[in-house]
Amino acid sequence: MVSSGLLLCSALVASGVLGESEWTNPFPVKKCNGVVIEDVDIDTVQNYFEQKVLSAEQLTQCYIDRINLMNPYLHTVIQINPDALSIAHALDAERAKTGARGPLHGIPILTKDNIGTADKVPTTAGSLALLNSTVARDAHVAALLRLAGAVLLGHANMAEFADYIAYDNYAEGYSDRGGQTRNCFNGTQQTSGSSSGSAQSVVGNLCMAALGTETDGSILLPAFHAGIVGIKPTVGRVSRAGVVPGSLSQDTVGPHARTFRDAAYVLDAISGVDARDNATFAALVSGAARHANFSTAVAGADALRGAKFGIPWDVLWSSSAGGVTHRAAFLAVLQKLEAAGATLYNNTNIPRIRELQDPYGWGDALDTPQELWARTYLHVDLYNGHRRVPARARAQPDPLVPRAARVGGRAQRQHGRAGRGHDLGQRRGQLRARERDARRHGRGVLPREGAPGPPESHQALIATQLWRHELSKSGIDAALTHTTANGTLVMLDALLVPMAGGGLFDAPASGLPAAAHYPAVTLPVGQDPWQVPFGLGLWGTAFSEAALIRYGSAIDAVVGWRGKPMFYAYNTTRIPFDPRWPGFFDTPS
């Protein structure tokens, strides 16, 4: 039976009049102890605390109440920390006695379910296989949040095992343990992933901020689908110790928040060297570890005067994903930046990008042989990482049984296109071959990692991964060092990339910084006809988070777009599906 929410939403989409005037928000944010908490930032909440009009315990209770109300429909939270209220109470008492530890004191924060917390909440990566697993100590980032005075509110839902559980035709944000995460703007549409619950919990006003993790796109893509700020740090900026691994080489942990300042506060808290993660020593060697106050990098519109940004047109901007609706909105944003004093340099292209990137979304370049797919060599990372998980956590019943196809996920975006400008027969053939392979094994990707091949195949795949890493790193650095038509060398402050699309056709805006291990940020700039937000991304070189936060926050001050989620079709039980393809909006009605 089709839910009434889906019927109404479908009718509004079909008529082209999906808008706030046609729908009443079923989940308005109530005041908490008489004060407004809807979309408030951390500084505002700290002022509430100091004025004693709100306590951390009261705020935590308000978020718990809201989670209990909405989660049966949205599935953004896997489990609330049963000790959250007692933790908040203790932090209130500490504040009264000795003052606040810092900006995160008493702030309720959700962590993605693959980030270990040594409390009563099991760390399961969304899987029933790890339902009874416990960890002996916090992940390093969780321990640092506690040290900063944050209230660990619970675990956010995620795409199970960070998307490694699925093959093709997979709805992002689904886990066996948490169910299907819904987009707060429109329940029929994608959340992207794999940090789906983290991003949607922030925009849904279920927490103040959240932690996500990223191997390739898992912080950035959910952030723009939620219309919030996401920061994907350089690999090595933040420890991965205690995080269920996806890729030992590419994984990183970063914040989802409503503002750059809030995200910077969280990044300040979780950054630093950790003896359990060798990658963090790279920041120490480079001198980047000395910068630990990212919130001071937050700037206003004045920071755009004299700023120099590159527009890497080839593949990243030239893709028809999103059609004219997105392109017009992005053009308007770029014009605002120029009016604010920034200089934009077009065609600051990534060398050899067509060897690396699919122009129609997440995934490898067209015609890449299967043995060179990123997904193929990342499986070796996954296998090696999971071998390091303690035996007691691995020795759980294995529920990894075959799954029904779920339409519209990021895995399908890699090799399941449908649209103009493609050899559709070739693409469909690739997809069918992969589906046959999955069915022959009787389950998804993860169980196959138990037998990834002989050691020499590992070495070949690792060599391929290093090739992609070096090519991506040198490509971004080359684009940031731009030579104009008259031979002038210009050092760019950042590259600007579109963060748009949905479901099948995200903009190809995460793969290169992921492979390069470089930082990236995204901020919201608009909304599509399905009410799903889209954003603008900034890329930089290694350990350039401070610059990206500076310019990202300055752009945010100029654009100033924030969408209000209306929870269209919140009660749908259908699998999220995005009926978009390259050129969709260009198709005559």
ChimeraX attribute file (.defattr): number of C-alpha atoms within 10 A of each C-alpha:
attribute: neighborCount
match mode: 1-to-1
recipient: residues
	/A:1	6
	/A:2	10
	/A:3	13
	/A:4	13
	/A:5	18
	/A:6	20
	/A:7	13
	/A:8	16
	/A:9	24
	/A:10	17
	/A:11	12
	/A:12	16
	/A:13	15
	/A:14	10
	/A:15	9
	/A:16	11
	/A:17	14
	/A:18	19
	/A:19	15
	/A:20	13
	/A:21	7
	/A:22	12
	/A:23	15
	/A:24	11
	/A:25	14
	/A:26	12
	/A:27	16
	/A:28	14
	/A:29	17
	/A:30	13
	/A:31	12
	/A:32	18
	/A:33	13
	/A:34	9
	/A:35	12
	/A:36	14
	/A:37	20
	/A:38	16
	/A:39	17
	/A:40	13
	/A:41	17
	/A:42	23
	/A:43	13
	/A:44	12
	/A:45	24
	/A:46	21
	/A:47	12
	/A:48	17
	/A:49	19
	/A:50	15
	/A:51	10
	/A:52	10
	/A:53	14
	/A:54	18
	/A:55	25
	/A:56	28
	/A:57	22
	/A:58	17
	/A:59	24
	/A:60	28
	/A:61	18
	/A:62	20
	/A:63	21
	/A:64	21
	/A:65	12
	/A:66	19
	/A:67	22
	/A:68	14
	/A:69	12
	/A:70	18
	/A:71	18
	/A:72	13
	/A:73	20
	/A:74	26
	/A:75	27
	/A:76	33
	/A:77	30
	/A:78	25
	/A:79	22
	/A:80	18
	/A:81	20
	/A:82	14
	/A:83	16
	/A:84	19
	/A:85	21
	/A:86	13
	/A:87	21
	/A:88	27
	/A:89	19
	/A:90	14
	/A:91	24
	/A:92	20
	/A:93	13
	/A:94	16
	/A:95	19
	/A:96	12
	/A:97	9
	/A:98	8
	/A:99	13
	/A:100	19
	/A:101	15
	/A:102	14
	/A:103	18
	/A:104	26
	/A:105	25
	/A:106	32
	/A:107	26
	/A:108	27
	/A:109	28
	/A:110	31
	/A:111	27
	/A:112	29
	/A:113	35
	/A:114	28
	/A:115	27
	/A:116	28
	/A:117	27
	/A:118	16
	/A:119	17
	/A:120	14
	/A:121	22
	/A:122	23
	/A:123	27
	/A:124	26
	/A:125	30
	/A:126	27
	/A:127	22
	/A:128	19
	/A:129	19
	/A:130	21
	/A:131	17
	/A:132	12
	/A:133	16
	/A:134	18
	/A:135	18
	/A:136	10
	/A:137	13
	/A:138	18
	/A:139	22
	/A:140	26
	/A:141	29
	/A:142	25
	/A:143	19
	/A:144	18
	/A:145	23
	/A:146	18
	/A:147	15
	/A:148	22
	/A:149	24
	/A:150	27
	/A:151	27
	/A:152	28
	/A:153	29
	/A:154	28
	/A:155	31
	/A:156	32
	/A:157	36
	/A:158	39
	/A:159	32
	/A:160	27
	/A:161	21
	/A:162	28
	/A:163	25
	/A:164	20
	/A:165	19
	/A:166	27
	/A:167	23
	/A:168	24
	/A:169	20
	/A:170	26
	/A:171	30
	/A:172	32
	/A:173	31
	/A:174	30
	/A:175	25
	/A:176	16
	/A:177	20
	/A:178	26
	/A:179	21
	/A:180	26
	/A:181	34
	/A:182	32
	/A:183	34
	/A:184	30
	/A:185	28
	/A:186	23
	/A:187	28
	/A:188	26
	/A:189	25
	/A:190	32
	/A:191	34
	/A:192	34
	/A:193	34
	/A:194	33
	/A:195	37
	/A:196	35
	/A:197	38
	/A:198	36
	/A:199	42
	/A:200	33
	/A:201	30
	/A:202	25
	/A:203	29
	/A:204	28
	/A:205	21
	/A:206	29
	/A:207	27
	/A:208	30
	/A:209	29
	/A:210	31
	/A:211	30
	/A:212	33
	/A:213	33
	/A:214	26
	/A:215	25
	/A:216	28
	/A:217	26
	/A:218	29
	/A:219	34
	/A:220	34
	/A:221	34
	/A:222	29
	/A:223	37
	/A:224	31
	/A:225	33
	/A:226	33
	/A:227	30
	/A:228	29
	/A:229	32
	/A:230	32
	/A:231	30
	/A:232	34
	/A:233	29
	/A:234	29
	/A:235	29
	/A:236	30
	/A:237	30
	/A:238	28
	/A:239	26
	/A:240	25
	/A:241	19
	/A:242	23
	/A:243	25
	/A:244	25
	/A:245	28
	/A:246	27
	/A:247	21
	/A:248	21
	/A:249	21
	/A:250	22
	/A:251	27
	/A:252	29
	/A:253	28
	/A:254	28
	/A:255	30
	/A:256	37
	/A:257	31
	/A:258	28
	/A:259	21
	/A:260	30
	/A:261	23
	/A:262	23
	/A:263	27
	/A:264	26
	/A:265	23
	/A:266	28
	/A:267	28
	/A:268	19
	/A:269	26
	/A:270	25
	/A:271	25
	/A:272	23
	/A:273	20
	/A:274	18
	/A:275	11
	/A:276	13
	/A:277	16
	/A:278	13
	/A:279	20
	/A:280	22
	/A:281	19
	/A:282	17
	/A:283	22
	/A:284	15
	/A:285	9
	/A:286	11
	/A:287	11
	/A:288	19
	/A:289	19
	/A:290	10
	/A:291	14
	/A:292	17
	/A:293	14
	/A:294	22
	/A:295	19
	/A:296	13
	/A:297	19
	/A:298	21
	/A:299	20
	/A:300	16
	/A:301	19
	/A:302	16
	/A:303	19
	/A:304	24
	/A:305	15
	/A:306	13
	/A:307	18
	/A:308	20
	/A:309	25
	/A:310	26
	/A:311	21
	/A:312	24
	/A:313	17
	/A:314	17
	/A:315	21
	/A:316	25
	/A:317	22
	/A:318	12
	/A:319	19
	/A:320	24
	/A:321	29
	/A:322	26
	/A:323	19
	/A:324	14
	/A:325	14
	/A:326	22
	/A:327	17
	/A:328	10
	/A:329	16
	/A:330	22
	/A:331	11
	/A:332	13
	/A:333	18
	/A:334	19
	/A:335	13
	/A:336	15
	/A:337	22
	/A:338	16
	/A:339	13
	/A:340	19
	/A:341	16
	/A:342	20
	/A:343	18
	/A:344	19
	/A:345	18
	/A:346	14
	/A:347	15
	/A:348	24
	/A:349	22
	/A:350	24
	/A:351	18
	/A:352	11
	/A:353	20
	/A:354	14
	/A:355	14
	/A:356	22
	/A:357	23
	/A:358	24
	/A:359	25
	/A:360	30
	/A:361	29
	/A:362	25
	/A:363	25
	/A:364	24
	/A:365	20
	/A:366	17
	/A:367	13
	/A:368	15
	/A:369	9
	/A:370	13
	/A:371	13
	/A:372	15
	/A:373	19
	/A:374	20
	/A:375	17
	/A:376	15
	/A:377	23
	/A:378	21
	/A:379	22
	/A:380	24
	/A:381	24
	/A:382	21
	/A:383	21
	/A:384	18
	/A:385	16
	/A:386	19
	/A:387	13
	/A:388	11
	/A:389	14
	/A:390	10
	/A:391	10
	/A:392	11
	/A:393	16
	/A:394	15
	/A:395	11
	/A:396	14
	/A:397	10
	/A:398	12
	/A:399	11
	/A:400	17
	/A:401	10
	/A:402	13
	/A:403	14
	/A:404	9
	/A:405	14
	/A:406	19
	/A:407	19
	/A:408	27
	/A:409	31
	/A:410	31
	/A:411	22
	/A:412	23
	/A:413	23
	/A:414	23
	/A:415	27
	/A:416	22
	/A:417	20
	/A:418	18
	/A:419	14
	/A:420	12
	/A:421	9
	/A:422	13
	/A:423	11
	/A:424	14
	/A:425	10
	/A:426	13
	/A:427	18
	/A:428	15
	/A:429	13
	/A:430	15
	/A:431	20
	/A:432	15
	/A:433	12
	/A:434	16
	/A:435	17
	/A:436	11
	/A:437	14
	/A:438	18
	/A:439	13
	/A:440	9
	/A:441	13
	/A:442	15
	/A:443	19
	/A:444	20
	/A:445	18
	/A:446	17
	/A:447	17
	/A:448	15
	/A:449	16
	/A:450	14
	/A:451	9
	/A:452	16
	/A:453	10
	/A:454	8
	/A:455	9
	/A:456	9
	/A:457	14
	/A:458	16
	/A:459	13
	/A:460	14
	/A:461	22
	/A:462	16
	/A:463	13
	/A:464	18
	/A:465	21
	/A:466	15
	/A:467	13
	/A:468	19
	/A:469	21
	/A:470	14
	/A:471	21
	/A:472	26
	/A:473	21
	/A:474	16
	/A:475	20
	/A:476	26
	/A:477	21
	/A:478	16
	/A:479	22
	/A:480	26
	/A:481	16
	/A:482	20
	/A:483	15
	/A:484	13
	/A:485	7
	/A:486	6
	/A:487	8
	/A:488	9
	/A:489	11
	/A:490	15
	/A:491	16
	/A:492	20
	/A:493	21
	/A:494	25
	/A:495	25
	/A:496	26
	/A:497	23
	/A:498	26
	/A:499	31
	/A:500	31
	/A:501	30
	/A:502	32
	/A:503	28
	/A:504	33
	/A:505	29
	/A:506	27
	/A:507	26
	/A:508	27
	/A:509	30
	/A:510	29
	/A:511	21
	/A:512	24
	/A:513	27
	/A:514	27
	/A:515	25
	/A:516	24
	/A:517	27
	/A:518	26
	/A:519	24
	/A:520	32
	/A:521	29
	/A:522	34
	/A:523	30
	/A:524	27
	/A:525	26
	/A:526	23
	/A:527	22
	/A:528	15
	/A:529	13
	/A:530	21
	/A:531	23
	/A:532	25
	/A:533	27
	/A:534	31
	/A:535	28
	/A:536	24
	/A:537	27
	/A:538	25
	/A:539	29
	/A:540	25
	/A:541	23
	/A:542	23
	/A:543	24
	/A:544	18
	/A:545	28
	/A:546	20
	/A:547	19
	/A:548	26
	/A:549	26
	/A:550	23
	/A:551	27
	/A:552	30
	/A:553	27
	/A:554	23
	/A:555	26
	/A:556	23
	/A:557	15
	/A:558	17
	/A:559	19
	/A:560	13
	/A:561	17
	/A:562	19
	/A:563	17
	/A:564	16
	/A:565	23
	/A:566	22
	/A:567	25
	/A:568	29
	/A:569	27
	/A:570	26
	/A:571	19
	/A:572	22
	/A:573	17
	/A:574	15
	/A:575	20
	/A:576	26
	/A:577	18
	/A:578	18
	/A:579	12
	/A:580	19
	/A:581	22
	/A:582	22
	/A:583	16
	/A:584	17
	/A:585	17
	/A:586	12
	/A:587	8
	/A:588	5
	/A:589	4
